[in-house]
Structures are given as structure tokens and as C-alpha cells.
Amino acid sequence: IPSIKVGDGFVTINLIAGTWSGQTGPIQSLTGVNTMTVELATGGRVLLPAPSGHNVFLYVVRGEVNVSEETAREFQLVELENDGDDVALSALRDSIVIFGHAAPLNEPVVARGPFVMNTQQEIVDAARDYYAGKFR
């Protein structure tokens, strides 16, 4: 996973999927998901891309950050608007954040156990196939 220092070195981007600053993450997404972890030392600042029309989120794994002028704390999920504004992120203390964005699927999502499908019947079918040994 590429580790990219940003600005004055107070921020490191660990690029999982998608692109950042001319580099591409090792995970090739079939649906155009962009995912990275962002490590920020106290006082570190970064501007993250939030393309128009994409669902954008971040999850604070450790620390405390300001997200576009709102405070987000450890274990907090932040869902952002899809209006195309960049996301200003700054660390109030040493922090690790998971950040991602992707075009919306615009289809129903049903989850049960390890299975994620579009309908409850597809979940039942997937579970039946799994227990019958059809997944290898």
C-alpha cells in the first residue's frame, strides 16, 4: 500500500484503492471505490477529494479531528454531502481516519451474516448455496 507524505509531513495517506497524487492503490475496485487511511499528527491538515455525486464517508479509528468545521471523535462515522466540495480535515490530536468515496449503487442492499445481496430471497439462496458447499 503506497504511503504518501502530505505537506509538511504531519499527514500520511495510505492508499488502499483508487488514486491520490498520481499514485494508485493496489486494490482494483470493480465499482470505483476509493479508500485510504489518513494518519494525522496533532495539528496536521489535509484537503481530501469528495467528487460530486459520490457518497463520501470517514471513520475516526483513533484520535479527534475537525471535519469541515465539525468535530469527529474516536469511533465516529461521518457521512458527508455529495455536492462535490473537498473535505477539510485537521487533527486536534494524533489521529487515524478511514476515508472513502464512490458513486452510489442506487439499488437495494440486504445484509445477513457474511452475505450482502439485493433482496432477502438472494440472501436465502446464497446461504443455501454456501451450506451446500457451492462456494469454493
PyMOL CGO cylinders between C-alpha atoms (Angstrom):
from pymol import cmd
from pymol.cgo import CYLINDER

trace = [
    CYLINDER, 0.00, 0.00, 0.00, 1.58, 3.30, -1.04, 0.3, 1, 1, 1, 1, 1, 1,
    CYLINDER, 1.58, 3.30, -1.04, 2.33, 5.59, 1.89, 0.3, 1, 1, 1, 1, 1, 1,
    CYLINDER, 2.33, 5.59, 1.89, 2.27, 9.23, 0.76, 0.3, 1, 1, 1, 1, 1, 1,
    CYLINDER, 2.27, 9.23, 0.76, 3.51, 12.12, 2.93, 0.3, 1, 1, 1, 1, 1, 1,
    CYLINDER, 3.51, 12.12, 2.93, 1.39, 15.24, 2.50, 0.3, 1, 1, 1, 1, 1, 1,
    CYLINDER, 1.39, 15.24, 2.50, 2.50, 18.83, 3.00, 0.3, 1, 1, 1, 1, 1, 1,
    CYLINDER, 2.50, 18.83, 3.00, 4.79, 19.36, 5.97, 0.3, 1, 1, 1, 1, 1, 1,
    CYLINDER, 4.79, 19.36, 5.97, 4.86, 15.67, 6.92, 0.3, 1, 1, 1, 1, 1, 1,
    CYLINDER, 4.86, 15.67, 6.92, 2.14, 15.84, 9.59, 0.3, 1, 1, 1, 1, 1, 1,
    CYLINDER, 2.14, 15.84, 9.59, -0.17, 13.81, 7.32, 0.3, 1, 1, 1, 1, 1, 1,
    CYLINDER, -0.17, 13.81, 7.32, 0.35, 10.40, 5.70, 0.3, 1, 1, 1, 1, 1, 1,
    CYLINDER, 0.35, 10.40, 5.70, -2.08, 8.90, 3.18, 0.3, 1, 1, 1, 1, 1, 1,
    CYLINDER, -2.08, 8.90, 3.18, -2.07, 5.09, 2.94, 0.3, 1, 1, 1, 1, 1, 1,
    CYLINDER, -2.07, 5.09, 2.94, -3.76, 4.48, -0.39, 0.3, 1, 1, 1, 1, 1, 1,
    CYLINDER, -3.76, 4.48, -0.39, -5.77, 1.25, -0.48, 0.3, 1, 1, 1, 1, 1, 1,
    CYLINDER, -5.77, 1.25, -0.48, -7.94, 1.69, -3.60, 0.3, 1, 1, 1, 1, 1, 1,
    CYLINDER, -7.94, 1.69, -3.60, -8.29, 4.47, -6.15, 0.3, 1, 1, 1, 1, 1, 1,
    CYLINDER, -8.29, 4.47, -6.15, -5.85, 7.28, -6.85, 0.3, 1, 1, 1, 1, 1, 1,
    CYLINDER, -5.85, 7.28, -6.85, -4.15, 10.06, -4.92, 0.3, 1, 1, 1, 1, 1, 1,
    CYLINDER, -4.15, 10.06, -4.92, -1.46, 12.46, -6.06, 0.3, 1, 1, 1, 1, 1, 1,
    CYLINDER, -1.46, 12.46, -6.06, -0.66, 10.45, -9.18, 0.3, 1, 1, 1, 1, 1, 1,
    CYLINDER, -0.66, 10.45, -9.18, -0.41, 7.11, -7.37, 0.3, 1, 1, 1, 1, 1, 1,
    CYLINDER, -0.41, 7.11, -7.37, -2.81, 4.16, -7.50, 0.3, 1, 1, 1, 1, 1, 1,
    CYLINDER, -2.81, 4.16, -7.50, -3.69, 1.84, -4.62, 0.3, 1, 1, 1, 1, 1, 1,
    CYLINDER, -3.69, 1.84, -4.62, -3.12, -1.92, -5.01, 0.3, 1, 1, 1, 1, 1, 1,
    CYLINDER, -3.12, -1.92, -5.01, -6.79, -2.91, -4.69, 0.3, 1, 1, 1, 1, 1, 1,
    CYLINDER, -6.79, -2.91, -4.69, -8.57, -2.71, -8.03, 0.3, 1, 1, 1, 1, 1, 1,
    CYLINDER, -8.57, -2.71, -8.03, -12.20, -1.89, -7.27, 0.3, 1, 1, 1, 1, 1, 1,
    CYLINDER, -12.20, -1.89, -7.27, -14.85, -3.25, -9.63, 0.3, 1, 1, 1, 1, 1, 1,
    CYLINDER, -14.85, -3.25, -9.63, -17.18, -0.41, -8.66, 0.3, 1, 1, 1, 1, 1, 1,
    CYLINDER, -17.18, -0.41, -8.66, -14.83, 2.59, -8.46, 0.3, 1, 1, 1, 1, 1, 1,
    CYLINDER, -14.83, 2.59, -8.46, -14.46, 2.71, -4.68, 0.3, 1, 1, 1, 1, 1, 1,
    CYLINDER, -14.46, 2.71, -4.68, -11.67, 4.99, -3.43, 0.3, 1, 1, 1, 1, 1, 1,
    CYLINDER, -11.67, 4.99, -3.43, -10.38, 4.10, 0.04, 0.3, 1, 1, 1, 1, 1, 1,
    CYLINDER, -10.38, 4.10, 0.04, -7.46, 5.27, 2.15, 0.3, 1, 1, 1, 1, 1, 1,
    CYLINDER, -7.46, 5.27, 2.15, -6.35, 5.61, 5.72, 0.3, 1, 1, 1, 1, 1, 1,
    CYLINDER, -6.35, 5.61, 5.72, -5.20, 9.06, 6.77, 0.3, 1, 1, 1, 1, 1, 1,
    CYLINDER, -5.20, 9.06, 6.77, -2.72, 9.38, 9.63, 0.3, 1, 1, 1, 1, 1, 1,
    CYLINDER, -2.72, 9.38, 9.63, -2.54, 12.87, 11.12, 0.3, 1, 1, 1, 1, 1, 1,
    CYLINDER, -2.54, 12.87, 11.12, -0.22, 14.17, 13.80, 0.3, 1, 1, 1, 1, 1, 1,
    CYLINDER, -0.22, 14.17, 13.80, -1.70, 16.80, 16.09, 0.3, 1, 1, 1, 1, 1, 1,
    CYLINDER, -1.70, 16.80, 16.09, -2.15, 19.97, 14.00, 0.3, 1, 1, 1, 1, 1, 1,
    CYLINDER, -2.15, 19.97, 14.00, -1.90, 18.09, 10.70, 0.3, 1, 1, 1, 1, 1, 1,
    CYLINDER, -1.90, 18.09, 10.70, -4.20, 19.30, 7.91, 0.3, 1, 1, 1, 1, 1, 1,
    CYLINDER, -4.20, 19.30, 7.91, -5.24, 17.84, 4.57, 0.3, 1, 1, 1, 1, 1, 1,
    CYLINDER, -5.24, 17.84, 4.57, -7.83, 18.53, 1.88, 0.3, 1, 1, 1, 1, 1, 1,
    CYLINDER, -7.83, 18.53, 1.88, -9.47, 15.29, 0.70, 0.3, 1, 1, 1, 1, 1, 1,
    CYLINDER, -9.47, 15.29, 0.70, -11.36, 14.84, -2.58, 0.3, 1, 1, 1, 1, 1, 1,
    CYLINDER, -11.36, 14.84, -2.58, -15.14, 14.45, -2.45, 0.3, 1, 1, 1, 1, 1, 1,
    CYLINDER, -15.14, 14.45, -2.45, -16.28, 14.19, -6.08, 0.3, 1, 1, 1, 1, 1, 1,
    CYLINDER, -16.28, 14.19, -6.08, -19.73, 15.47, -6.92, 0.3, 1, 1, 1, 1, 1, 1,
    CYLINDER, -19.73, 15.47, -6.92, -22.34, 12.72, -6.90, 0.3, 1, 1, 1, 1, 1, 1,
    CYLINDER, -22.34, 12.72, -6.90, -20.22, 10.33, -4.80, 0.3, 1, 1, 1, 1, 1, 1,
    CYLINDER, -20.22, 10.33, -4.80, -21.15, 9.01, -1.39, 0.3, 1, 1, 1, 1, 1, 1,
    CYLINDER, -21.15, 9.01, -1.39, -18.39, 10.21, 0.94, 0.3, 1, 1, 1, 1, 1, 1,
    CYLINDER, -18.39, 10.21, 0.94, -17.57, 8.93, 4.43, 0.3, 1, 1, 1, 1, 1, 1,
    CYLINDER, -17.57, 8.93, 4.43, -14.89, 8.90, 7.04, 0.3, 1, 1, 1, 1, 1, 1,
    CYLINDER, -14.89, 8.90, 7.04, -14.50, 6.89, 10.19, 0.3, 1, 1, 1, 1, 1, 1,
    CYLINDER, -14.50, 6.89, 10.19, -12.30, 8.04, 13.07, 0.3, 1, 1, 1, 1, 1, 1,
    CYLINDER, -12.30, 8.04, 13.07, -10.35, 4.98, 14.20, 0.3, 1, 1, 1, 1, 1, 1,
    CYLINDER, -10.35, 4.98, 14.20, -8.23, 6.87, 16.72, 0.3, 1, 1, 1, 1, 1, 1,
    CYLINDER, -8.23, 6.87, 16.72, -8.00, 10.47, 17.86, 0.3, 1, 1, 1, 1, 1, 1,
    CYLINDER, -8.00, 10.47, 17.86, -10.12, 13.53, 17.23, 0.3, 1, 1, 1, 1, 1, 1,
    CYLINDER, -10.12, 13.53, 17.23, -10.41, 15.61, 14.05, 0.3, 1, 1, 1, 1, 1, 1,
    CYLINDER, -10.41, 15.61, 14.05, -12.20, 18.61, 12.66, 0.3, 1, 1, 1, 1, 1, 1,
    CYLINDER, -12.20, 18.61, 12.66, -14.12, 17.70, 9.52, 0.3, 1, 1, 1, 1, 1, 1,
    CYLINDER, -14.12, 17.70, 9.52, -15.20, 20.75, 7.56, 0.3, 1, 1, 1, 1, 1, 1,
    CYLINDER, -15.20, 20.75, 7.56, -15.53, 22.70, 10.84, 0.3, 1, 1, 1, 1, 1, 1,
    CYLINDER, -15.53, 22.70, 10.84, -17.29, 19.93, 12.81, 0.3, 1, 1, 1, 1, 1, 1,
    CYLINDER, -17.29, 19.93, 12.81, -15.56, 17.76, 15.44, 0.3, 1, 1, 1, 1, 1, 1,
    CYLINDER, -15.56, 17.76, 15.44, -15.48, 13.98, 15.00, 0.3, 1, 1, 1, 1, 1, 1,
    CYLINDER, -15.48, 13.98, 15.00, -14.17, 11.73, 17.76, 0.3, 1, 1, 1, 1, 1, 1,
    CYLINDER, -14.17, 11.73, 17.76, -12.81, 8.21, 18.02, 0.3, 1, 1, 1, 1, 1, 1,
    CYLINDER, -12.81, 8.21, 18.02, -15.19, 5.51, 16.69, 0.3, 1, 1, 1, 1, 1, 1,
    CYLINDER, -15.19, 5.51, 16.69, -17.42, 8.08, 14.96, 0.3, 1, 1, 1, 1, 1, 1,
    CYLINDER, -17.42, 8.08, 14.96, -18.68, 7.60, 11.40, 0.3, 1, 1, 1, 1, 1, 1,
    CYLINDER, -18.68, 7.60, 11.40, -19.21, 10.78, 9.39, 0.3, 1, 1, 1, 1, 1, 1,
    CYLINDER, -19.21, 10.78, 9.39, -21.29, 10.71, 6.20, 0.3, 1, 1, 1, 1, 1, 1,
    CYLINDER, -21.29, 10.71, 6.20, -20.80, 13.78, 4.04, 0.3, 1, 1, 1, 1, 1, 1,
    CYLINDER, -20.80, 13.78, 4.04, -22.85, 15.51, 1.37, 0.3, 1, 1, 1, 1, 1, 1,
    CYLINDER, -22.85, 15.51, 1.37, -22.26, 14.53, -2.27, 0.3, 1, 1, 1, 1, 1, 1,
    CYLINDER, -22.26, 14.53, -2.27, -22.13, 18.12, -3.53, 0.3, 1, 1, 1, 1, 1, 1,
    CYLINDER, -22.13, 18.12, -3.53, -18.55, 17.96, -4.79, 0.3, 1, 1, 1, 1, 1, 1,
    CYLINDER, -18.55, 17.96, -4.79, -16.82, 20.06, -2.15, 0.3, 1, 1, 1, 1, 1, 1,
    CYLINDER, -16.82, 20.06, -2.15, -13.44, 18.93, -0.88, 0.3, 1, 1, 1, 1, 1, 1,
    CYLINDER, -13.44, 18.93, -0.88, -13.28, 17.79, 2.73, 0.3, 1, 1, 1, 1, 1, 1,
    CYLINDER, -13.28, 17.79, 2.73, -11.01, 19.81, 5.03, 0.3, 1, 1, 1, 1, 1, 1,
    CYLINDER, -11.01, 19.81, 5.03, -9.60, 17.56, 7.74, 0.3, 1, 1, 1, 1, 1, 1,
    CYLINDER, -9.60, 17.56, 7.74, -7.40, 18.67, 10.66, 0.3, 1, 1, 1, 1, 1, 1,
    CYLINDER, -7.40, 18.67, 10.66, -6.22, 16.76, 13.72, 0.3, 1, 1, 1, 1, 1, 1,
    CYLINDER, -6.22, 16.76, 13.72, -6.97, 18.01, 17.22, 0.3, 1, 1, 1, 1, 1, 1,
    CYLINDER, -6.97, 18.01, 17.22, -4.73, 15.17, 18.45, 0.3, 1, 1, 1, 1, 1, 1,
    CYLINDER, -4.73, 15.17, 18.45, -2.86, 12.31, 16.79, 0.3, 1, 1, 1, 1, 1, 1,
    CYLINDER, -2.86, 12.31, 16.79, -5.47, 10.53, 14.67, 0.3, 1, 1, 1, 1, 1, 1,
    CYLINDER, -5.47, 10.53, 14.67, -6.13, 7.76, 12.18, 0.3, 1, 1, 1, 1, 1, 1,
    CYLINDER, -6.13, 7.76, 12.18, -9.11, 8.09, 9.86, 0.3, 1, 1, 1, 1, 1, 1,
    CYLINDER, -9.11, 8.09, 9.86, -10.53, 5.77, 7.20, 0.3, 1, 1, 1, 1, 1, 1,
    CYLINDER, -10.53, 5.77, 7.20, -11.75, 7.87, 4.26, 0.3, 1, 1, 1, 1, 1, 1,
    CYLINDER, -11.75, 7.87, 4.26, -13.61, 6.75, 1.17, 0.3, 1, 1, 1, 1, 1, 1,
    CYLINDER, -13.61, 6.75, 1.17, -15.89, 7.75, -1.65, 0.3, 1, 1, 1, 1, 1, 1,
    CYLINDER, -15.89, 7.75, -1.65, -17.71, 6.07, -4.52, 0.3, 1, 1, 1, 1, 1, 1,
    CYLINDER, -17.71, 6.07, -4.52, -20.63, 6.54, -6.85, 0.3, 1, 1, 1, 1, 1, 1,
    CYLINDER, -20.63, 6.54, -6.85, -23.88, 5.39, -5.24, 0.3, 1, 1, 1, 1, 1, 1,
    CYLINDER, -23.88, 5.39, -5.24, -25.15, 1.95, -6.22, 0.3, 1, 1, 1, 1, 1, 1,
    CYLINDER, -25.15, 1.95, -6.22, -28.77, 3.15, -6.41, 0.3, 1, 1, 1, 1, 1, 1,
    CYLINDER, -28.77, 3.15, -6.41, -30.08, -0.31, -5.67, 0.3, 1, 1, 1, 1, 1, 1,
    CYLINDER, -30.08, -0.31, -5.67, -31.40, -2.02, -2.57, 0.3, 1, 1, 1, 1, 1, 1,
    CYLINDER, -31.40, -2.02, -2.57, -28.90, -3.66, -0.22, 0.3, 1, 1, 1, 1, 1, 1,
    CYLINDER, -28.90, -3.66, -0.22, -29.79, -6.52, 2.13, 0.3, 1, 1, 1, 1, 1, 1,
    CYLINDER, -29.79, -6.52, 2.13, -27.22, -7.98, 4.53, 0.3, 1, 1, 1, 1, 1, 1,
    CYLINDER, -27.22, -7.98, 4.53, -27.32, -11.02, 6.76, 0.3, 1, 1, 1, 1, 1, 1,
    CYLINDER, -27.32, -11.02, 6.76, -24.22, -12.60, 8.24, 0.3, 1, 1, 1, 1, 1, 1,
    CYLINDER, -24.22, -12.60, 8.24, -21.41, -12.51, 5.68, 0.3, 1, 1, 1, 1, 1, 1,
    CYLINDER, -21.41, -12.51, 5.68, -23.81, -12.14, 2.73, 0.3, 1, 1, 1, 1, 1, 1,
    CYLINDER, -23.81, -12.14, 2.73, -24.74, -8.88, 1.04, 0.3, 1, 1, 1, 1, 1, 1,
    CYLINDER, -24.74, -8.88, 1.04, -27.27, -9.05, -1.81, 0.3, 1, 1, 1, 1, 1, 1,
    CYLINDER, -27.27, -9.05, -1.81, -30.14, -7.03, -3.28, 0.3, 1, 1, 1, 1, 1, 1,
    CYLINDER, -30.14, -7.03, -3.28, -33.11, -8.98, -1.88, 0.3, 1, 1, 1, 1, 1, 1,
    CYLINDER, -33.11, -8.98, -1.88, -33.94, -11.20, 1.07, 0.3, 1, 1, 1, 1, 1, 1,
    CYLINDER, -33.94, -11.20, 1.07, -34.51, -14.11, -1.35, 0.3, 1, 1, 1, 1, 1, 1,
    CYLINDER, -34.51, -14.11, -1.35, -30.97, -13.68, -2.75, 0.3, 1, 1, 1, 1, 1, 1,
    CYLINDER, -30.97, -13.68, -2.75, -29.66, -13.89, 0.84, 0.3, 1, 1, 1, 1, 1, 1,
    CYLINDER, -29.66, -13.89, 0.84, -31.58, -17.14, 1.40, 0.3, 1, 1, 1, 1, 1, 1,
    CYLINDER, -31.58, -17.14, 1.40, -30.26, -18.54, -1.90, 0.3, 1, 1, 1, 1, 1, 1,
    CYLINDER, -30.26, -18.54, -1.90, -26.66, -17.52, -1.11, 0.3, 1, 1, 1, 1, 1, 1,
    CYLINDER, -26.66, -17.52, -1.11, -26.82, -19.11, 2.36, 0.3, 1, 1, 1, 1, 1, 1,
    CYLINDER, -26.82, -19.11, 2.36, -28.29, -22.31, 0.89, 0.3, 1, 1, 1, 1, 1, 1,
    CYLINDER, -28.29, -22.31, 0.89, -25.53, -22.45, -1.74, 0.3, 1, 1, 1, 1, 1, 1,
    CYLINDER, -25.53, -22.45, -1.74, -22.86, -21.82, 0.89, 0.3, 1, 1, 1, 1, 1, 1,
    CYLINDER, -22.86, -21.82, 0.89, -24.09, -24.61, 3.19, 0.3, 1, 1, 1, 1, 1, 1,
    CYLINDER, -24.09, -24.61, 3.19, -24.36, -26.93, 0.16, 0.3, 1, 1, 1, 1, 1, 1,
    CYLINDER, -24.36, -26.93, 0.16, -20.64, -26.40, -0.49, 0.3, 1, 1, 1, 1, 1, 1,
    CYLINDER, -20.64, -26.40, -0.49, -21.02, -24.47, -3.74, 0.3, 1, 1, 1, 1, 1, 1,
    CYLINDER, -21.02, -24.47, -3.74, -18.66, -21.64, -2.66, 0.3, 1, 1, 1, 1, 1, 1,
    CYLINDER, -18.66, -21.64, -2.66, -15.00, -22.56, -3.12, 0.3, 1, 1, 1, 1, 1, 1,
]
cmd.load_cgo(trace, "trace")
